[in-house]
């Protein structure tokens, strides 16, 4: 009979311990969920800031590329007109001879 009382007492202690541990696990999971929500919020803010910074940089890059292409175009046009003037000068020299 003493063994049954001891076993019931031990079973009661284990049950109370498991309930306390289960309650603690629920609290930890709740905190983890809040942490994940805050992390998602921070990541959304980082994405917004990144897009805000990258859009002007992209525009500046496009502008610089356009200016470089314009200089190349002007240079090639200048080269073509210089070649035409050289050709005219060479033709004039031949006619004078």
Phi, psi and omega in degrees: 000323178297325181293322179295320179294318179296317179295319178295320178297315179295318178298320178295317178297316178297320179296315178297319180297316180294324177295317179296316179296318178298317178298318179296319178297319178299317178297319179295317179295326177295316177297321179297319179297317178297321178296318179295320178298316179296321178297318177298321178297316179296318180295323176296319177296320178296319179298318179297315180296318179298315178295322179296323180280321186286330181296312176295324178296320177297319179296318179296319178299317178296320179297314179297319178297318178297318178296319179297318178295323177297317177297320178297320179295314179298320180296317180291324177294318178297320179297319179295318180291325177295320179294321178295320178293321177296320179294319179295319178296320180292322178293319179296322179295320180292324180290326181289337182285000000 
